[in-house]
Amino acid sequence: MKKIIIRLGIIAAIAAAFILLYRFTPAQEALDPARIAEHRDRLIEFVRARFFAALAIYLVIYIATVALSIPGATVLSLLGGFF
């Protein structure tokens, strides 16, 4: 029982850290759909030049965001279909 409480505490602390980072850092601005649309050409160029690296980066960020229930998963889902 004590191990479960410790594990849940660690998960909650990690999730809280990600939420605070998202809320109080430029990450919130970086995931803004208008800002992504502004940099569309640069993003497409990056993906074309480094497809597998871009795919790996996207998958890691997306899986972490969804697994930890971090705000922004909807934007990331839409961004995945953007290219």
C-alpha positions in Angstrom: 0.0 0.0 0.0 2.8 2.4 0.8 4.5 1.7 -2.5 1.4 2.6 -4.4 1.1 5.9 -2.5 4.8 6.7 -3.3 4.3 5.9 -7.0 1.2 8.0 -7.2 3.0 10.8 -5.5 5.9 10.7 -7.9 3.5 10.6 -10.9 1.5 13.5 -9.5 4.7 15.5 -8.9 5.9 14.9 -12.5 2.5 15.9 -13.9 2.4 19.0 -11.7 5.9 19.9 -12.9 5.0 19.6 -16.6 1.8 21.6 -16.0 3.8 24.4 -14.2 6.4 24.4 -17.0 3.7 24.7 -19.6 1.9 27.4 -17.8 4.8 29.6 -16.8 7.2 29.1 -19.7 7.1 30.0 -23.4 5.9 26.4 -24.2 2.3 27.8 -24.1 3.2 30.3 -26.8 5.0 27.7 -28.9 1.9 25.4 -29.0 -0.3 28.3 -30.1 -2.0 27.3 -33.4 -1.5 30.9 -34.8 2.2 30.8 -34.1 2.5 27.3 -35.7 0.8 28.6 -38.8 3.2 31.5 -39.0 6.1 29.1 -39.1 4.5 26.5 -41.3 7.0 26.7 -44.1 10.0 26.3 -41.7 8.3 23.3 -40.1 7.6 21.6 -43.4 11.1 22.2 -44.5 12.5 20.7 -41.3 10.2 17.7 -41.6 11.2 17.1 -45.3 14.9 17.4 -44.5 14.8 15.2 -41.4 11.7 13.1 -41.6 12.7 10.3 -39.2 14.1 12.7 -36.6 11.0 14.8 -36.8 8.8 11.8 -36.5 10.7 10.5 -33.4 10.6 14.0 -31.8 6.9 14.3 -32.4 6.1 10.8 -31.1 8.1 11.2 -27.9 6.5 14.6 -27.1 3.0 13.4 -28.1 3.2 10.2 -26.0 4.6 12.0 -23.0 1.9 14.7 -23.3 -1.0 12.2 -23.5 0.4 9.8 -20.9 0.8 12.6 -18.3 -2.4 14.4 -19.3 -0.5 17.6 -20.0 -2.6 20.4 -21.6 -1.8 20.7 -25.3 -2.5 17.1 -26.5 -5.3 18.4 -28.7 -2.9 20.9 -30.3 -0.3 18.2 -30.8 -2.9 15.9 -32.4 -3.8 18.6 -34.9 -0.2 19.4 -35.5 0.5 15.8 -36.4 -1.9 16.1 -39.3 -0.6 19.5 -40.2 2.1 18.1 -42.4 
